[in-house]
């Protein structure tokens, strides 16, 4: 019997193998050996095309970036050929589209596309962690920055051959097939699978049943993968405990350390980090751990829980999801609470994280709901960052409310586990009906919560909710004259720092919408802002400094006086809470290990 089953399984595998190999696929060849002009040279051998496939599309944006990229701006040449080497006319009909006159004759397409790191753009600058780099000792490819697709073929399989120096290491979640090509079932998978290659170090670990690989490029070799893995391994284990097991067989961390910090970008099976190369101090490791905890949790949102807008992403004319609060806000909440519940973060530190998020939230538009921010994320880049702050606070409040309504049996973590079973990687939820689904899975009162704090803009009930778990909250408790603050809120727009909110004490000097342009004669960029502005932290209350701004395109120099720091958003753990408060706090601070989902 065992032999018969084995033969049957082998027969099925052979059918699958030969069926797959008989299906024509788009094959990309990318020349990484020629790096002198910062251009990726791409040769594409497509499946047989017809008139439905005459448009070759580069991405206007990509899932999880929440920004307009217009990758077509980076294309430097584009030519189509028939099998005899004759040129087939192709026309650039829009920023991101090339129209091929006779697609049915196309045998090969050759195009070159510039890296985004070193190609300046006046607007819609591509975030570095979502971009591409091509240097003498390394290359970074985020799929949408190098590859495109034919209209009607977004879901067709792709193969990629990378031609690079023999001594380079390649880090990616993509797997090679028997022909030595990296394989992807469709274009979305390519975008979801960044590639870092070059002089990299590698370290690996196994978290229960999941292999975790860490690949690191460090410009001077200062930072090694082994050190990073040691720093984040307990975070991975805590996530495993939080989720009752990780939902992926393999996960890849890609770290790019050079001379600036930009952030990180999540993917279903990997994440890419662009950070400043520096000594791995306790503070740096703490920041890295926090970022990794957030990105790693995206294996749940949006891998297992996502709407049809994510499942069928429109790269040509992207439509943003109103459930960004779930993908980013809940993820940010989870990355903190799972550390608290696995004793990697003290309660004091957890509450301090909430305090910081509430403080940042003060600088953003109070009349903008989380759902509206999600839908308008690309247009509201100056407000976008608040999804990680207000979104996380709302998730924390939702968790407490669910625990209260269920008598401690089911919080937000347990709801997430239910959602992963109800939906999963292959099944999306309805963009428009998801809130009704949440209410049907929980309690009628959650509909009221959603209406007020997620879909609405009512003040968050932080004081009332945290009192339920025996924690006092004070929104404003005066000022601290021994500590300084700028008295303004700062956001991002097109990769530049922009004023989002101004304290009345300096109104008339700075205005919302001003761009921070120069400090001490040096232009302020995303890459140098931290280093350039750090000396301001040494100023005392009443000290002044000068800074140049751009307002309506005109440069102005203004003087700013340091303000006393507001004492706001203070949490204090009650020494003698009531019995119900103490019981709910104990439940709130731990995973419900005996929770059994009713969803099959």
ABEGO torsion letter per residue (X at the ends): XAAAAAAAAAAAAAAAAAAAAABBBBBBBBBAABAAAGBBBBBBBBBBBBAAAABBBBBABBBGAGBBAGAAAABABBBBBBAAGBBBBBBBABAABBBBABAAABABBBBBBBBAAABBBABGBBBAAABBBBBAABBBBBAAAABBBBBGAAABBBBBBBBBBAABBBBBABBBBAAGBBBBABAAAAAABBBBBEBBBBBBBBBEABBBBBBBBBAAGABBAAAAAAAAAAAAAAAAAAAGEBABABBBBBBBBBABBAEBBBBAABBBBBBBBBBBBAAAAAAAAAAAAAAAAAAAOAAABBBAAAABBBAABBBBBAAAAAAAAAAAAAAAAAAAAAGABBAAAAAAAAAAAAAAAAABBAABBAAAAAAAAAABAAAAAAAAAAAAAAAAAAAAAAAAAAGGABBAAAAAAAAAAABEAABBBBAAAAAAAAAAABBAAAAAAAAAAAABABBBBAAAAAAAAGBBBBABAEBBAABBBAGBBBBBBGGBBBBABBBAAABGABBBGBBBABBGGBBBBAAAAAAAAAAAAABBBGBBBBBBBBBGGBBBBBBBBBBBBBBBGBBBBBABBBAAAAAAAAAAABBBAABBBABX
